Amino acid sequence: MTTNIVLTGFMGTGKSEVARELSRLCGMRLIDIDREIETSRRKSISEIFSSCGEDYFRQIEAAAILQFASEQGVIISTGGGAVLREENLKALQAHGLIFCLTASPETIMLRTARNNDRPLLQCDDRQMRISELLAERQPFYEKAGIMINTEGKTPLEIANEIIGKIS
Ligand code: S3P
């Protein structure tokens, strides 16, 4: 298959884990945009946010997406804010089929509690922040691609569901 499979969706919806399963099941190379940024900048996403700010991160995120979106036959996992920019969405759609993973605010709360590496969720009221950001982003996610509810499913089950939709 030459078309890319692109995963997007809010933080904590399981994009990276599902992308790994898809890569394994389909024998397609995995490109995780955030990991590519961290490797090329030799800094974590949190460090980039704290030292250079979110606007700068969005610029390098857009550059990385532009670079990798034109690959062929790869799995691309994006950060949760990637499809907020029209240019990113267009680049990803040009060569790929986009799936948007979804989960309830409660599940996102649980899944993101495991680590502190998400700068946008470092605040006193994480539950509130998640609800606000989800509401703000919902229209962008709906526009981006095929919605896949991840609630109560394992990464393997979700990957198989995606494969079922493309084959
Ligand atoms: C972000 C999501 C993160 C990362 C950055 C910003 C967002 O990726 O790109 O912290 O704006 O939703 P994950 O969705 O993989 O956590």
Backbone and ligand atoms as CSV (ligand in chain L), in Angstrom:
chain,resi,resn,atom,element,x,y,z
A,1,MET,N,N,0.840,-1.208,0.000
A,1,MET,CA,C,0.000,0.000,0.000
A,1,MET,C,C,0.877,1.262,0.000
A,2,THR,N,N,0.601,2.171,-0.933
A,2,THR,CA,C,1.439,3.375,-1.011
A,2,THR,C,C,0.845,4.535,-0.213
A,3,THR,N,N,-0.479,4.452,0.044
A,3,THR,CA,C,-1.119,5.519,0.828
A,3,THR,C,C,-0.640,5.433,2.283
A,4,ASN,N,N,-0.376,6.590,2.861
A,4,ASN,CA,C,0.020,6.586,4.269
A,4,ASN,C,C,-1.205,6.420,5.166
A,5,ILE,N,N,-0.985,5.835,6.331
A,5,ILE,CA,C,-2.040,5.793,7.346
A,5,ILE,C,C,-1.621,6.784,8.428
A,6,VAL,N,N,-2.470,7.786,8.652
A,6,VAL,CA,C,-2.127,8.850,9.594
A,6,VAL,C,C,-3.047,8.777,10.806
A,7,LEU,N,N,-2.445,8.838,11.986
A,7,LEU,CA,C,-3.247,8.854,13.212
A,7,LEU,C,C,-3.165,10.213,13.875
A,8,THR,N,N,-4.339,10.748,14.205
A,8,THR,CA,C,-4.374,11.971,14.981
A,8,THR,C,C,-5.415,11.812,16.084
A,9,GLY,N,N,-5.661,12.871,16.817
A,9,GLY,CA,C,-6.607,12.795,17.935
A,9,GLY,C,C,-5.989,13.396,19.187
A,10,PHE,N,N,-6.835,13.625,20.169
A,10,PHE,CA,C,-6.408,14.306,21.395
A,10,PHE,C,C,-5.316,13.521,22.137
A,11,MET,N,N,-4.567,14.221,22.969
A,11,MET,CA,C,-3.573,13.574,23.838
A,11,MET,C,C,-4.247,12.450,24.627
A,12,GLY,N,N,-3.548,11.339,24.759
A,12,GLY,CA,C,-4.084,10.249,25.572
A,12,GLY,C,C,-5.112,9.375,24.879
A,13,THR,N,N,-5.278,9.532,23.579
A,13,THR,CA,C,-6.234,8.653,22.886
A,13,THR,C,C,-5.541,7.401,22.353
A,14,GLY,N,N,-4.216,7.311,22.547
A,14,GLY,CA,C,-3.509,6.064,22.222
A,14,GLY,C,C,-2.860,6.022,20.843
A,15,LYS,N,N,-2.641,7.196,20.257
A,15,LYS,CA,C,-2.085,7.244,18.887
A,15,LYS,C,C,-0.777,6.467,18.732
A,16,SER,N,N,0.156,6.702,19.652
A,16,SER,CA,C,1.482,6.075,19.514
A,16,SER,C,C,1.399,4.552,19.611
A,17,GLU,N,N,0.629,4.051,20.573
A,17,GLU,CA,C,0.508,2.588,20.755
A,17,GLU,C,C,-0.182,1.957,19.552
A,18,VAL,N,N,-1.258,2.597,19.076
A,18,VAL,CA,C,-1.993,2.051,17.927
A,18,VAL,C,C,-1.101,2.103,16.676
A,19,ALA,N,N,-0.344,3.173,16.553
A,19,ALA,CA,C,0.548,3.306,15.391
A,19,ALA,C,C,1.594,2.190,15.389
A,20,ARG,N,N,2.098,1.845,16.573
A,20,ARG,CA,C,3.075,0.754,16.663
A,20,ARG,C,C,2.450,-0.562,16.225
A,21,GLU,N,N,1.221,-0.824,16.657
A,21,GLU,CA,C,0.521,-2.058,16.255
A,21,GLU,C,C,0.288,-2.073,14.757
A,22,LEU,N,N,-0.133,-0.936,14.213
A,22,LEU,CA,C,-0.392,-0.852,12.771
A,22,LEU,C,C,0.884,-1.118,11.979
A,23,SER,N,N,1.964,-0.539,12.455
A,23,SER,CA,C,3.253,-0.699,11.790
A,23,SER,C,C,3.648,-2.179,11.764
A,24,ARG,N,N,3.458,-2.836,12.899
A,24,ARG,CA,C,3.795,-4.258,13.021
A,24,ARG,C,C,2.878,-5.108,12.135
A,25,LEU,N,N,1.574,-4.863,12.208
A,25,LEU,CA,C,0.622,-5.689,11.464
A,25,LEU,C,C,0.724,-5.489,9.955
A,26,CYS,N,N,0.994,-4.256,9.529
A,26,CYS,CA,C,1.005,-3.959,8.088
A,26,CYS,C,C,2.420,-3.998,7.505
A,27,GLY,N,N,3.421,-4.132,8.363
A,27,GLY,CA,C,4.797,-4.111,7.885
A,27,GLY,C,C,5.152,-2.773,7.238
A,28,MET,N,N,4.573,-1.707,7.787
A,28,MET,CA,C,4.857,-0.358,7.250
A,28,MET,C,C,5.683,0.428,8.273
A,29,ARG,N,N,6.606,1.234,7.768
A,29,ARG,CA,C,7.474,2.016,8.652
A,29,ARG,C,C,6.648,3.002,9.477
A,30,LEU,N,N,7.059,3.184,10.708
A,30,LEU,CA,C,6.351,4.113,11.594
A,30,LEU,C,C,7.131,5.419,11.728
A,31,ILE,N,N,6.413,6.517,11.507
A,31,ILE,CA,C,7.011,7.833,11.750
A,31,ILE,C,C,6.171,8.527,12.814
A,32,ASP,N,N,6.764,8.730,13.981
A,32,ASP,CA,C,6.071,9.418,15.065
A,32,ASP,C,C,6.624,10.849,15.069
A,33,ILE,N,N,5.775,11.799,14.679
A,33,ILE,CA,C,6.249,13.178,14.456
A,33,ILE,C,C,6.935,13.760,15.708
A,34,ASP,N,N,6.328,13.572,16.877
A,34,ASP,CA,C,6.944,14.128,18.094
A,34,ASP,C,C,8.315,13.506,18.378
A,35,ARG,N,N,8.422,12.180,18.137
A,35,ARG,CA,C,9.716,11.520,18.379
A,35,ARG,C,C,10.756,12.028,17.372
A,36,GLU,N,N,10.329,12.264,16.125
A,36,GLU,CA,C,11.254,12.790,15.106
A,36,GLU,C,C,11.755,14.173,15.527
A,37,ILE,N,N,10.830,14.992,16.048
A,37,ILE,CA,C,11.214,16.343,16.499
A,37,ILE,C,C,12.211,16.237,17.653
A,38,GLU,N,N,11.913,15.345,18.596
A,38,GLU,CA,C,12.802,15.205,19.762
A,38,GLU,C,C,14.192,14.727,19.340
A,39,THR,N,N,14.225,13.806,18.384
A,39,THR,CA,C,15.526,13.289,17.932
A,39,THR,C,C,16.301,14.375,17.203
A,40,SER,N,N,15.622,15.085,16.301
A,40,SER,CA,C,16.367,16.059,15.508
A,40,SER,C,C,16.799,17.262,16.352
A,41,ARG,N,N,15.990,17.627,17.355
A,41,ARG,CA,C,16.333,18.793,18.206
A,41,ARG,C,C,17.151,18.396,19.432
A,42,ARG,N,N,17.251,17.097,19.672
A,42,ARG,CA,C,17.913,16.562,20.872
A,42,ARG,C,C,17.354,17.187,22.158
A,43,LYS,N,N,16.023,17.368,22.157
A,43,LYS,CA,C,15.317,17.922,23.324
A,43,LYS,C,C,13.968,17.259,23.405
A,44,SER,N,N,13.431,17.143,24.624
A,44,SER,CA,C,12.078,16.594,24.747
A,44,SER,C,C,11.074,17.674,24.328
A,45,ILE,N,N,9.841,17.229,24.044
A,45,ILE,CA,C,8.787,18.192,23.680
A,45,ILE,C,C,8.605,19.199,24.825
A,46,SER,N,N,8.631,18.709,26.060
A,46,SER,CA,C,8.489,19.620,27.215
A,46,SER,C,C,9.586,20.662,27.248
A,47,GLU,N,N,10.820,20.233,26.963
A,47,GLU,CA,C,11.945,21.196,26.964
A,47,GLU,C,C,11.775,22.234,25.855
A,48,ILE,N,N,11.292,21.784,24.696
A,48,ILE,CA,C,11.093,22.733,23.583
A,48,ILE,C,C,10.027,23.761,23.980
A,49,PHE,N,N,8.932,23.291,24.586
A,49,PHE,CA,C,7.884,24.219,25.031
A,49,PHE,C,C,8.437,25.202,26.054
A,50,SER,N,N,9.186,24.682,27.042
A,50,SER,CA,C,9.609,25.588,28.121
A,50,SER,C,C,10.716,26.528,27.679
A,51,SER,N,N,11.594,26.076,26.772
A,51,SER,CA,C,12.680,26.988,26.392
A,51,SER,C,C,12.303,27.897,25.219
A,52,CYS,N,N,11.446,27.439,24.312
A,52,CYS,CA,C,11.165,28.243,23.106
A,52,CYS,C,C,9.699,28.618,22.942
A,53,GLY,N,N,8.812,28.008,23.714
A,53,GLY,CA,C,7.393,28.368,23.637
A,53,GLY,C,C,6.593,27.525,22.653
A,54,GLU,N,N,5.261,27.619,22.808
A,54,GLU,CA,C,4.387,26.788,21.957
A,54,GLU,C,C,4.436,27.211,20.484
A,55,ASP,N,N,4.502,28.518,20.210
A,55,ASP,CA,C,4.501,28.968,18.807
A,55,ASP,C,C,5.673,28.367,18.048
A,56,TYR,N,N,6.820,28.364,18.707
A,56,TYR,CA,C,8.006,27.786,18.076
A,56,TYR,C,C,7.800,26.295,17.837
A,57,PHE,N,N,7.251,25.608,18.850
A,57,PHE,CA,C,6.982,24.176,18.678
A,57,PHE,C,C,6.067,23.949,17.475
A,58,ARG,N,N,5.018,24.779,17.341
A,58,ARG,CA,C,4.076,24.608,16.226
A,58,ARG,C,C,4.775,24.790,14.873
A,59,GLN,N,N,5.753,25.701,14.854
A,59,GLN,CA,C,6.503,25.913,13.596
A,59,GLN,C,C,7.318,24.685,13.228
A,60,ILE,N,N,8.027,24.138,14.204
A,60,ILE,CA,C,8.863,22.973,13.867
A,60,ILE,C,C,8.005,21.728,13.650
A,61,GLU,N,N,6.847,21.702,14.311
A,61,GLU,CA,C,5.916,20.593,14.081
A,61,GLU,C,C,5.423,20.647,12.620
A,62,ALA,N,N,5.070,21.839,12.160
A,62,ALA,CA,C,4.584,21.995,10.772
A,62,ALA,C,C,5.677,21.604,9.776
A,63,ALA,N,N,6.911,21.994,10.080
A,63,ALA,CA,C,8.027,21.659,9.174
A,63,ALA,C,C,8.234,20.146,9.131
A,64,ALA,N,N,8.135,19.492,10.286
A,64,ALA,CA,C,8.320,18.033,10.334
A,64,ALA,C,C,7.194,17.338,9.578
A,65,ILE,N,N,5.980,17.823,9.742
A,65,ILE,CA,C,4.835,17.214,9.038
A,65,ILE,C,C,5.014,17.368,7.531
A,66,LEU,N,N,5.411,18.552,7.107
A,66,LEU,CA,C,5.623,18.787,5.676
A,66,LEU,C,C,6.690,17.832,5.132
A,67,GLN,N,N,7.724,17.644,5.915
A,67,GLN,CA,C,8.818,16.753,5.499
A,67,GLN,C,C,8.351,15.299,5.369
A,68,PHE,N,N,7.612,14.803,6.365
A,68,PHE,CA,C,7.279,13.372,6.382
A,68,PHE,C,C,5.970,13.011,5.680
A,69,ALA,N,N,5.092,13.995,5.508
A,69,ALA,CA,C,3.783,13.684,4.909
A,69,ALA,C,C,3.907,13.201,3.472
A,70,SER,N,N,4.989,13.551,2.809
A,70,SER,CA,C,5.116,13.154,1.402
A,70,SER,C,C,5.804,11.797,1.218
A,71,GLU,N,N,6.123,11.129,2.323
A,71,GLU,CA,C,6.635,9.750,2.231
A,71,GLU,C,C,5.513,8.885,1.657
A,72,GLN,N,N,5.849,7.674,1.263
A,72,GLN,CA,C,4.815,6.780,0.739
A,72,GLN,C,C,4.757,5.492,1.540
A,73,GLY,N,N,3.559,5.033,1.821
A,73,GLY,CA,C,3.375,3.748,2.491
A,73,GLY,C,C,3.910,3.685,3.902
A,74,VAL,N,N,3.722,4.759,4.650
A,74,VAL,CA,C,4.187,4.762,6.046
A,74,VAL,C,C,3.010,5.034,6.990
A,75,ILE,N,N,3.224,4.688,8.248
A,75,ILE,CA,C,2.267,5.030,9.304
A,75,ILE,C,C,2.795,6.321,9.939
A,76,ILE,N,N,1.952,7.332,10.035
A,76,ILE,CA,C,2.383,8.587,10.663
A,76,ILE,C,C,1.522,8.848,11.892
A,77,SER,N,N,2.180,8.979,13.037
A,77,SER,CA,C,1.470,9.343,14.261
A,77,SER,C,C,1.790,10.801,14.563
A,78,THR,N,N,0.757,11.631,14.692
A,78,THR,CA,C,1.000,13.059,14.928
A,78,THR,C,C,0.756,13.411,16.394
A,79,GLY,N,N,1.202,14.576,16.800
A,79,GLY,CA,C,0.844,15.096,18.119
A,79,GLY,C,C,-0.616,15.564,18.064
A,80,GLY,N,N,-1.234,15.671,19.223
A,80,GLY,CA,C,-2.664,15.983,19.288
A,80,GLY,C,C,-3.066,17.347,18.745
A,81,GLY,N,N,-2.095,18.249,18.563
A,81,GLY,CA,C,-2.455,19.580,18.069
A,81,GLY,C,C,-2.161,19.757,16.592
A,82,ALA,N,N,-1.665,18.715,15.959
A,82,ALA,CA,C,-1.169,18.835,14.581
A,82,ALA,C,C,-2.236,19.275,13.577
A,83,VAL,N,N,-3.448,18.743,13.718
A,83,VAL,CA,C,-4.453,19.036,12.686
A,83,VAL,C,C,-5.192,20.359,12.914
A,84,LEU,N,N,-4.739,21.122,13.905
A,84,LEU,CA,C,-5.358,22.430,14.120
A,84,LEU,C,C,-4.921,23.404,13.032
A,85,ARG,N,N,-3.789,23.118,12.427
A,85,ARG,CA,C,-3.302,23.980,11.339
A,85,ARG,C,C,-3.725,23.392,10.011
A,86,GLU,N,N,-4.377,24.215,9.218
A,86,GLU,CA,C,-4.880,23.792,7.914
A,86,GLU,C,C,-3.762,23.236,7.020
A,87,GLU,N,N,-2.606,23.898,7.046
A,87,GLU,CA,C,-1.496,23.462,6.181
A,87,GLU,C,C,-1.032,22.035,6.539
A,88,ASN,N,N,-1.060,21.716,7.834
A,88,ASN,CA,C,-0.663,20.362,8.262
A,88,ASN,C,C,-1.673,19.346,7.759
A,89,LEU,N,N,-2.941,19.692,7.925
A,89,LEU,CA,C,-4.011,18.786,7.517
A,89,LEU,C,C,-3.910,18.510,6.010
A,90,LYS,N,N,-3.728,19.571,5.244
A,90,LYS,CA,C,-3.637,19.421,3.781
A,90,LYS,C,C,-2.472,18.524,3.397
A,91,ALA,N,N,-1.324,18.745,4.027
A,91,ALA,CA,C,-0.127,17.952,3.695
A,91,ALA,C,C,-0.369,16.483,4.028
A,92,LEU,N,N,-0.988,16.223,5.178
A,92,LEU,CA,C,-1.230,14.835,5.601
A,92,LEU,C,C,-2.283,14.164,4.724
A,93,GLN,N,N,-3.303,14.937,4.339
A,93,GLN,CA,C,-4.378,14.376,3.505
A,93,GLN,C,C,-3.912,14.095,2.080
A,94,ALA,N,N,-2.917,14.836,1.629
A,94,ALA,CA,C,-2.466,14.705,0.237
A,94,ALA,C,C,-1.974,13.287,-0.068
A,95,HIS,N,N,-1.343,12.645,0.899
A,95,HIS,CA,C,-0.785,11.310,0.650
A,95,HIS,C,C,-1.291,10.268,1.626
A,96,GLY,N,N,-2.262,10.637,2.438
A,96,GLY,CA,C,-2.653,9.672,3.474
A,96,GLY,C,C,-4.123,9.669,3.814
A,97,LEU,N,N,-4.483,8.614,4.483
A,97,LEU,CA,C,-5.832,8.456,4.991
A,97,LEU,C,C,-5.731,8.747,6.487
A,98,ILE,N,N,-6.536,9.697,6.958
A,98,ILE,CA,C,-6.394,10.125,8.352
A,98,ILE,C,C,-7.462,9.499,9.249
A,99,PHE,N,N,-7.018,8.925,10.345
A,99,PHE,CA,C,-7.927,8.382,11.349
A,99,PHE,C,C,-7.749,9.206,12.614
A,100,CYS,N,N,-8.878,9.591,13.195
A,100,CYS,CA,C,-8.828,10.417,14.396
A,100,CYS,C,C,-9.326,9.602,15.587
A,101,LEU,N,N,-8.428,9.319,16.516
A,101,LEU,CA,C,-8.797,8.507,17.676
A,101,LEU,C,C,-9.509,9.373,18.718
A,102,THR,N,N,-10.572,8.813,19.295
A,102,THR,CA,C,-11.315,9.576,20.298
A,102,THR,C,C,-11.434,8.778,21.606
A,103,ALA,N,N,-11.641,9.509,22.686
A,103,ALA,CA,C,-11.877,8.891,23.998
A,103,ALA,C,C,-12.610,9.918,24.853
A,104,SER,N,N,-13.265,9.452,25.890
A,104,SER,CA,C,-14.004,10.382,26.762
A,104,SER,C,C,-13.013,11.200,27.595
A,105,PRO,N,N,-13.436,12.378,28.088
A,105,PRO,CA,C,-12.558,13.185,28.945
A,105,PRO,C,C,-12.053,12.388,30.154
A,106,GLU,N,N,-12.902,11.514,30.695
A,106,GLU,CA,C,-12.506,10.724,31.877
A,106,GLU,C,C,-11.366,9.760,31.517
A,107,THR,N,N,-11.499,9.106,30.371
A,107,THR,CA,C,-10.447,8.178,29.933
A,107,THR,C,C,-9.161,8.939,29.635
A,108,ILE,N,N,-9.295,10.088,29.000
A,108,ILE,CA,C,-8.108,10.903,28.695
A,108,ILE,C,C,-7.425,11.321,29.997
A,109,MET,N,N,-8.230,11.678,30.968
A,109,MET,CA,C,-7.716,12.069,32.288
A,109,MET,C,C,-6.876,10.918,32.882
A,110,LEU,N,N,-7.425,9.717,32.828
A,110,LEU,CA,C,-6.721,8.547,33.378
A,110,LEU,C,C,-5.442,8.247,32.596
A,111,ARG,N,N,-5.568,8.241,31.266
A,111,ARG,CA,C,-4.404,7.872,30.448
A,111,ARG,C,C,-3.284,8.906,30.506
A,112,THR,N,N,-3.639,10.180,30.710
A,112,THR,CA,C,-2.583,11.201,30.742
A,112,THR,C,C,-2.018,11.413,32.138
A,113,ALA,N,N,-2.602,10.696,33.120
A,113,ALA,CA,C,-2.113,10.854,34.499
A,113,ALA,C,C,-0.792,10.121,34.692
A,114,ARG,N,N,-0.511,9.192,33.758
A,114,ARG,CA,C,0.675,8.334,33.936
A,114,ARG,C,C,1.998,9.078,33.826
A,115,ASN,N,N,2.016,10.168,33.070
A,115,ASN,CA,C,3.285,10.908,32.983
A,115,ASN,C,C,3.059,12.417,32.886
A,116,ASN,N,N,4.153,13.145,33.091
A,116,ASN,CA,C,4.059,14.610,33.136
A,116,ASN,C,C,4.722,15.258,31.925
A,117,ASP,N,N,4.724,14.511,30.811
A,117,ASP,CA,C,5.477,15.045,29.670
A,117,ASP,C,C,4.598,15.791,28.657
A,118,ARG,N,N,3.415,16.208,29.106
A,118,ARG,CA,C,2.548,16.969,28.193
A,118,ARG,C,C,2.395,18.397,28.713
A,119,PRO,N,N,3.180,19.316,28.150
A,119,PRO,CA,C,3.200,20.682,28.682
A,119,PRO,C,C,1.824,21.345,28.730
A,120,LEU,N,N,0.945,21.028,27.770
A,120,LEU,CA,C,-0.359,21.703,27.756
A,120,LEU,C,C,-1.257,21.241,28.905
A,121,LEU,N,N,-0.893,20.121,29.531
A,121,LEU,CA,C,-1.732,19.619,30.633
A,121,LEU,C,C,-1.107,19.879,32.001
A,122,GLN,N,N,-0.020,20.653,32.023
A,122,GLN,CA,C,0.607,21.008,33.302
A,122,GLN,C,C,-0.131,22.201,33.894
A,123,CYS,N,N,-1.135,21.949,34.663
A,123,CYS,CA,C,-1.891,23.047,35.270
A,123,CYS,C,C,-2.584,22.516,36.521
A,124,ASP,N,N,-3.218,23.408,37.278
A,124,ASP,CA,C,-3.837,22.980,38.530
A,124,ASP,C,C,-5.057,22.099,38.286
A,125,ASP,N,N,-5.844,22.465,37.284
A,125,ASP,CA,C,-7.082,21.718,37.038
A,125,ASP,C,C,-7.011,21.027,35.667
A,126,ARG,N,N,-6.401,19.845,35.681
A,126,ARG,CA,C,-6.180,19.132,34.407
A,126,ARG,C,C,-7.495,18.711,33.766
A,127,GLN,N,N,-8.453,18.319,34.616
A,127,GLN,CA,C,-9.766,17.896,34.111
A,127,GLN,C,C,-10.427,19.025,33.316
A,128,MET,N,N,-10.369,20.215,33.881
A,128,MET,CA,C,-10.951,21.393,33.226
A,128,MET,C,C,-10.225,21.706,31.924
A,129,ARG,N,N,-8.891,21.640,31.969
A,129,ARG,CA,C,-8.101,21.937,30.775
A,129,ARG,C,C,-8.439,20.953,29.653
A,130,ILE,N,N,-8.558,19.670,30.024
A,130,ILE,CA,C,-8.891,18.647,29.027
A,130,ILE,C,C,-10.254,18.964,28.399
A,131,SER,N,N,-11.246,19.273,29.216
A,131,SER,CA,C,-12.588,19.568,28.702
A,131,SER,C,C,-12.567,20.775,27.771
A,132,GLU,N,N,-11.847,21.822,28.197
A,132,GLU,CA,C,-11.795,23.045,27.375
A,132,GLU,C,C,-11.132,22.785,26.035
A,133,LEU,N,N,-9.960,22.135,26.095
A,133,LEU,CA,C,-9.213,21.882,24.860
A,133,LEU,C,C,-9.987,20.955,23.926
A,134,LEU,N,N,-10.635,19.948,24.515
A,134,LEU,CA,C,-11.423,19.006,23.700
A,134,LEU,C,C,-12.538,19.745,22.968
A,135,ALA,N,N,-13.247,20.604,23.693
A,135,ALA,CA,C,-14.361,21.345,23.089
A,135,ALA,C,C,-13.858,22.237,21.957
A,136,GLU,N,N,-12.727,22.888,22.210
A,136,GLU,CA,C,-12.137,23.802,21.223
A,136,GLU,C,C,-11.686,23.044,19.965
A,137,ARG,N,N,-11.175,21.848,20.171
A,137,ARG,CA,C,-10.573,21.100,19.057
A,137,ARG,C,C,-11.529,20.169,18.331
A,138,GLN,N,N,-12.642,19.869,18.945
A,138,GLN,CA,C,-13.572,18.889,18.378
A,138,GLN,C,C,-13.866,19.128,16.885
A,139,PRO,N,N,-14.195,20.378,16.477
A,139,PRO,CA,C,-14.489,20.601,15.051
A,139,PRO,C,C,-13.307,20.267,14.139
A,140,PHE,N,N,-12.101,20.520,14.629
A,140,PHE,CA,C,-10.901,20.232,13.820
A,140,PHE,C,C,-10.717,18.724,13.671
A,141,TYR,N,N,-10.941,18.000,14.763
A,141,TYR,CA,C,-10.789,16.544,14.708
A,141,TYR,C,C,-11.844,15.932,13.788
A,142,GLU,N,N,-13.071,16.450,13.878
A,142,GLU,CA,C,-14.144,15.893,13.043
A,142,GLU,C,C,-13.859,16.109,11.562
A,143,LYS,N,N,-13.243,17.248,11.272
A,143,LYS,CA,C,-12.937,17.581,9.877
A,143,LYS,C,C,-11.744,16.763,9.368
A,144,ALA,N,N,-10.882,16.365,10.299
A,144,ALA,CA,C,-9.600,15.760,9.895
A,144,ALA,C,C,-9.727,14.384,9.249
A,145,GLY,N,N,-10.597,13.547,9.790
A,145,GLY,CA,C,-10.609,12.192,9.233
A,145,GLY,C,C,-11.673,11.298,9.828
A,146,ILE,N,N,-11.469,10.005,9.653
A,146,ILE,CA,C,-12.446,9.015,10.107
A,146,ILE,C,C,-12.293,8.841,11.618
A,147,MET,N,N,-13.395,9.051,12.340
A,147,MET,CA,C,-13.332,8.987,13.807
A,147,MET,C,C,-13.351,7.528,14.276
A,148,ILE,N,N,-12.456,7.210,15.191
A,148,ILE,CA,C,-12.386,5.858,15.755
A,148,ILE,C,C,-12.475,5.968,17.277
A,149,ASN,N,N,-13.542,5.438,17.841
A,149,ASN,CA,C,-13.701,5.475,19.294
A,149,ASN,C,C,-12.811,4.402,19.927
A,150,THR,N,N,-11.936,4.813,20.835
A,150,THR,CA,C,-10.975,3.871,21.423
A,150,THR,C,C,-11.440,3.321,22.770
A,151,GLU,N,N,-12.586,3.801,23.216
A,151,GLU,CA,C,-13.074,3.472,24.560
A,151,GLU,C,C,-13.180,1.948,24.782
A,152,GLY,N,N,-12.513,1.447,25.813
A,152,GLY,CA,C,-12.614,0.035,26.165
A,152,GLY,C,C,-11.947,-0.917,25.188
A,153,LYS,N,N,-11.119,-0.400,24.293
A,153,LYS,CA,C,-10.470,-1.275,23.301
A,153,LYS,C,C,-8.959,-1.267,23.509
A,154,THR,N,N,-8.310,-2.379,23.152
A,154,THR,CA,C,-6.852,-2.425,23.246
A,154,THR,C,C,-6.265,-1.804,21.967
A,155,PRO,N,N,-4.976,-1.388,22.022
A,155,PRO,CA,C,-4.338,-0.855,20.812
A,155,PRO,C,C,-4.422,-1.836,19.634
A,156,LEU,N,N,-4.294,-3.138,19.932
A,156,LEU,CA,C,-4.373,-4.139,18.868
A,156,LEU,C,C,-5.767,-4.162,18.237
A,157,GLU,N,N,-6.787,-4.093,19.072
A,157,GLU,CA,C,-8.170,-4.078,18.552
A,157,GLU,C,C,-8.410,-2.838,17.691
A,158,ILE,N,N,-7.894,-1.718,18.139
A,158,ILE,CA,C,-8.092,-0.468,17.388
A,158,ILE,C,C,-7.358,-0.546,16.042
A,159,ALA,N,N,-6.136,-1.076,16.087
A,159,ALA,CA,C,-5.362,-1.218,14.838
A,159,ALA,C,C,-6.115,-2.119,13.855
A,160,ASN,N,N,-6.675,-3.212,14.351
A,160,ASN,CA,C,-7.424,-4.124,13.478
A,160,ASN,C,C,-8.682,-3.457,12.924
A,161,GLU,N,N,-9.310,-2.620,13.749
A,161,GLU,CA,C,-10.497,-1.893,13.276
A,161,GLU,C,C,-10.119,-0.960,12.113
A,162,ILE,N,N,-8.985,-0.304,12.248
A,162,ILE,CA,C,-8.516,0.608,11.185
A,162,ILE,C,C,-8.198,-0.186,9.919
A,163,ILE,N,N,-7.523,-1.304,10.099
A,163,ILE,CA,C,-7.180,-2.155,8.935
A,163,ILE,C,C,-8.470,-2.612,8.241
A,164,GLY,N,N,-9.481,-2.944,9.038
A,164,GLY,CA,C,-10.772,-3.361,8.481
A,164,GLY,C,C,-11.413,-2.273,7.631
A,165,LYS,N,N,-11.137,-1.026,7.964
A,165,LYS,CA,C,-11.753,0.077,7.220
A,165,LYS,C,C,-11.019,0.402,5.930
A,166,ILE,N,N,-9.782,-0.044,5.829
A,166,ILE,CA,C,-9.038,0.293,4.606
A,166,ILE,C,C,-8.891,-0.884,3.649
A,167,SER,N,N,-9.248,-2.099,4.137
A,167,SER,CA,C,-9.053,-3.234,3.231
A,167,SER,C,C,-10.376,-3.726,2.655
L,1,S3P,C1,C,0.077,18.320,21.917
L,1,S3P,C2,C,0.152,16.941,21.977
L,1,S3P,C3,C,1.400,16.220,22.250
L,1,S3P,C4,C,2.612,17.055,21.800
L,1,S3P,C5,C,2.555,18.412,22.401
L,1,S3P,C6,C,1.280,19.178,22.035
L,1,S3P,C7,C,-1.236,18.947,21.663
L,1,S3P,O1,O,1.410,14.954,21.604
L,1,S3P,O2,O,2.641,17.145,20.392
L,1,S3P,O3,O,2.650,18.267,23.787
L,1,S3P,O4,O,-1.283,20.140,21.330
L,1,S3P,O5,O,-2.268,18.243,21.776
L,1,S3P,P1,P,0.474,13.714,22.076
L,1,S3P,O6,O,-0.882,13.935,21.487
L,1,S3P,O7,O,1.154,12.536,21.496
L,1,S3P,O8,O,0.465,13.708,23.563
